[in-house]
Amino acid sequence: MGQTIKKKINLNKLKTGCSPCMSEAKKMEQKISHRKVSEIKIEEVKNIISSMFDNKTYL
């Protein structure tokens, strides 16, 4: 059998992300509600970030 060549993909240059990442980004947008970053309190930012990792298993 021949050896397959693996393509290296630069994830920073992709126009779309993977499904789990896109859904998490959408959830964060909804929680932020189009506010300016300066209007979001630190505790709220902590809750948004920690909610991304609650009760989830990653392979």
C-alpha positions, -999 to 999 in steps of 0.1 A, spaced: 0 0 0 11 35 -7 16 62 19 -10 89 18 1 125 20 -16 145 48 -26 180 39 -19 206 66 -48 230 70 -44 264 85 -75 268 106 -70 306 109 -77 310 71 -109 289 69 -140 308 59 -162 285 79 -155 266 111 -165 232 123 -200 226 134 -194 225 172 -172 257 170 -198 276 149 -226 266 173 -206 278 203 -198 311 186 -234 316 178 -243 310 215 -217 336 226 -231 361 202 -266 356 216 -253 361 251 -234 392 243 -264 407 224 -244 430 201 -231 451 230 -197 467 231 -170 449 249 -167 477 274 -204 473 284 -199 437 294 -191 431 330 -161 408 340 -184 384 359 -206 380 328 -176 373 306 -165 346 331 -199 330 330 -200 330 292 -166 314 289 -172 288 317 -205 278 301 -187 267 270 -170 239 290 -198 229 313 -211 193 310 -194 186 277 -171 158 266 -146 163 238 -129 135 219 
